[in-house]
């Protein structure tokens, strides 16, 4: 809802007071709960268009809603809220992900030192626009691009979700989720339109459950976060090319630990390259090349070099100076692949190596500090090799399965870590086989061994 009577809470800290680039206190990264990223990828995984509009329906518990649908996700806006959205479709892709990430950064700045930490924040339009990459001069001038920013904020407040899923035992279900947060605005009211406008408009954001739970839990326990550069949230170039954002976000998410190979075709699917582009090798190559070149130029700490492996991963070719790929044509790259007997670059594999500024988790089993750290790393590896929509197992079920293995001491932390790194480092790693065949067999063998030990003790 929108209201201009909300009082300012003096406990909230002013934003960006000491964050000018080049000053001693300049922060480079925001910290995002991993659960938020996972939810974001589920609900905000594709852009919707006019053709995705399905009409108005009565859907509990929201009442009468306008509905858009894409890739199994329904986007629902109450008819009463459509006017606030100016009857436009909600913005639910990369723009919304960046919006959520920036709001969480605001929350952490303002709440981290509070005794009672809440998933709430207060900020001005100027604060927000700075965080999204606009200069003070641009903010002063104003413009239509700011209307888009307003739509992004409103979309996060008024868009509800219905997600269809398949459980571990193959039963189909529907998950209903409300909007990410509630939004209250305070500022000057335009006499003609009744809208609250102006660069000094204040926004009061309070995240709704379950998102607020993820944020508050992370604030209290100070774990289960991953870092994302503030400059990526502020990068307006990736707003125009969402695949670039998804590519950089993917690199950041899988950083640390062992450098795993992923089939280039699967990588491109994961970052949102559409089917018609995937099927056309020249178009596919241009997208792939742009991701590598743009990231190596602008995010050197996230991508230093790569290794390309042929289709059966039997031969490999390291590549550095990725910016030089900008001049390559598809034929040039094909000629390069001949050295490793590679034919179709989409069927080849790639390994990414991060810049030296990144701190990596060593491969030694002794470096794993707790269960959640290892479970997270195994799941990130599984995400690269398993299309969860096409298998009977679910990601959520797999996470619980791994947690149970450790909680019930079916395998020790060190043993699971050792086994995971051994199998992930093979020439032909297979996450599905690891989870469904290798782990159960290892547990079975450990049980038999434990039973034998107990039997011997009883005999003695």
LOPAPA-306588 format. One record per residue (C-alpha): x, y, z; residue in one letter. Coordinates in steps of 0.02 Angstrom, whole numbers, plus 50000, padded with zeros to 5 digits. Layout:
<nodes>
XYZA;...
</nodes>
This chain:
<nodes>
500005000050000X;500525018149978X;500455030750118X;501255047650152X;500975048150340X;502295035650393X;503505042850522X;505365041450496X;506185029150615X;507725037550691X;508525020450720X;508795018250533X;510515023650477X;510735035150327X;511335025950172X;512885029550067X;513565042150193X;515345035850172X;515235025450015X;515965036549881X;517155026749772X;518965029649816X;518675034049998X;519315023150139X;517605016750190X;517025011650016X;516174994650017X;516364983549865X;515154969449901X;513394965849961X;512964949850056X;511444940149994X;510664925050083X;510894909549977X;509064904850004X;508534921549928X;509584918149773X;508824900849756X;507054907849773X;507474921749653X;508054909549521X;506444899349543X;505244914149535X;506214926949432X;506994915349303X;506254922849145X;505574938749072X;503694939249040X;502854947648892X;501104952248835X;500854934848762X;501044927648938X;499494936849000X;498074924749040X;496674936349099X;495844939249269X;495384925249390X;494784922349568X;496264914249656X;496344911349844X;496984919149953X;497224934449842X;495454936749773X;495254943449597X;496934944449510X;497704947749340X;498794932949290X;500344930649184X;501134913449164X;502834907449103X;503864891649130X;502694884849263X;502664900849367X;501074911249383X;501284929849418X;499754936849506X;499294955049540X;497714959449633X;496534969149521X;496484982849655X;498374984849638X;498404985849447X;498115004649451X;499675006949558X;500604997049423X;499825008249288X;499094992249213X;500834986949156X;501534969249166X;502634966249318X;504524966849300X;505074949749364X;506754945549287X;508504952649310X;507864970049353X;506904962449500X;508374951749557X;509464967249565X;508084976449657X;507964962749789X;509864962049808X;509994980949833X;508584981349961X;509434967450059X;511054977450057X;510104992350128X;509384981050264X;511084974350314X;511824991950323X;510424998050435X;510064982550539X;511714973550568X;512104982650731X;510324982250799X;509944970050939X;508244965750864X;508654963250680X;507194964750559X;507044962850370X;506554981150352X;507354996550276X;507005014950244X;507825024350101X;507585038949983X;507395038149795X;509115046349784X;509875032249888X;509075019349777X;509575027449612X;511375028949670X;511365010549712X;510725006749537X;512145016249453X;511455033649423X;512575048749454X;512005063649558X;511955073949398X;510785061349314X;509695060749470X;509555079649469X;508985079749287X;507705065949312X;506975056749162X;505885042549102X;507135029349158X;506645033449337X;504865028049298X;505565010749257X;506425010449427X;504755014649509X;503945000049416X;505294988349479X;504974993249660X;503084991949636X;503254974949551X;504174967849702X;502784974249816X;501244969149717X;501724953149622X;501204936749703X;501704919549642X;501004902149613X;502294888749572X;501934871149511X;503154857849567X;503424839149576X;503884831249743X;505164817549774X;503824804149760X;503244811549592X;501684819549664X;501234836349586X;500854851249695X;500604870049695X;501564882149806X;500774899149839X;501914913549886X;501484931649922X;502464946749862X;504274949249914X;503894964150025X;502644977550073X;503004995350017X;502495012150091X;502965028650010X;503105045850086X;503365061649984X;502575075649885X;500895071349807X;500625076349625X;498985085949622X;498515079749448X;498885061149464X;498855058749653X;500535049749641X;501965052249762X;503435059249663X;505135067549684X;506935062549713X;506705064849901X;505285052149909X;505535040250055X;505195021650040X;504795010150186X;505084991850138X;504674976950249X;505024959550178X;503654946450193X;503854928450249X;504724917150198X;505954929850125X;506054939550289X;506504923350379X;507974920250263X;508624937950288X;508394938850477X;509134921550502X;510654926750401X;510824943050499X;510784933850665X;511884919050622X;513034928350500X;513154913550381X;512344906350225X;512734922350128X;513624924249963X;514484939949904X;513944950049754X;514874965649693X;513914981749718X;514534987149547X;513544972649469X;511944979149550X;512404996449484X;512914990249310X;511604997149190X;512384988249041X;511804971449107X;510034978349128X;509954978848939X;510724961448922X;510074950049062X;511144935349003X;512694945249052X;512034947649229X;511584929149243X;513314924049181X;514244935149306X;513054930049446X;513384911749405X;515274914249412X;515134922749581X;513994909249651X;515124894649603X;516744903049658X;517844894349784X;518234876049807X;518654865249658X;518494872349483X;517184861049404X;516894858749219X;515184862149144X;514604858648967X;514514875348875X;512784871248809X;512154868148987X;512984884149048X;512094894348914X;510424886548959X;510744890449142X;511074908949108X;509474910949007X;509994909148823X;508414905048727X;508154888948630X;508144897148458X;509854905148495X;510554888848564X;510104879848404X;511034892648296X;512894890448322X;513434907848257X;512174916848369X;512624905548514X;514474909448493X;514184928248492X;513274927048659X;514614915748733X;516004927248672X;515154942848738X;514974935148911X;516814930748920X;517454947148850X;516314958648951X;516664949549114X;518544948949089X;518554967649050X;517404973549189X;517484960049323X;519284954049320X;519174947849499X;517784935749446X;518594928849287X;520454927849256X;520594913549130X;519704898049066X;520084880449008X;519104872548864X;518944853548859X;518374843648707X;516734833948700X;517364818848799X;518484829548912X;520014819648859X;520994834948796X;521054852648861X;521614869848806X;521954884148930X;521484901748873X;522014918048955X;521914936048889X;520054933348860X;519814950948795X;520684945748634X;519204934148596X;518244949848547X;519064949148375X;518704930648350X;517404924248227X;516554907548247X;517734900148117X;519244906948212X;518634898348369X;518294882048275X;520094882548211X;520674884948391X;519684869648448X;520514858648318X;522034857848433X;520994847548556X;519934838548425X;518424849148470X;517044850748341X;515494859548408X;515984871848545X;514264869948626X;514654851648664X;516354855948738X;516624859248924X;517304874449013X;518194877649178X;518264895249251X;519684902049355X;519364917049464X;520494931949492X;521804932049628X;520784943849737X;519524930049767X;519834919049919X;519564900749876X;519114886749995X;520554874149987X;520194856649927X;520774848250088X;519394839350183X;519974847550344X;519444864850281X;517584860850286X;516994868650448X;515164863250460X;513814852650378X;512924867050289X;514534872550202X;514804855350125X;512954852950081X;512954869849992X;514494865349892X;513794848349837X;512154856649786X;513054869949682X;513984855949593X;512354846249567X;511504861849496X;512764861549352X;512464843349307X;510624840149346X;509074847449265X;507944846149418X;506364848049313X;506764831849219X;507164820249364X;506074812749500X;507164819649640X;507004837949692X;508344850149746X;507464852849913X;507334833949942X;509174831749896X;509674845350020X;508714836550159X;509474819650108X;511234826650122X;510844835150288X;510134818750356X;511684809050305X;512714820450416X;511464822950558X;511144804350576X;513014800550558X;512694789150409X;514344796250345X;515554807750435X;515844825550375X;517614821450321X;517104805450232X;515704813850133X;516864828250089X;518244816350033X;517044805949928X;516244821349850X;517914828949796X;518534812349730X;516994809749619X;516834827949566X;518654828049510X;518484813249392X;518634815549204X;516784811849183X;515934818049342X;514094813349360X;513134821949500X;511564811549473X;512514795149490X;513444801849642X;511814805949733X;510764790949679X;512024776649668X;513714780449745X;513124788449908X;511804775049947X;513094761349912X;514374769850024X;513094771250165X;512604753050143X;514424747550153X;514714758250309X;513184750650394X;513794733050355X;515514737250422X;514774744950582X;513674729650607X;515184718250591X;516154728550718X;514684727950840X;514514709150813X;516354706450855X;516164717051012X;514664706751067X;515594690351037X;517054696451143X;
</nodes>
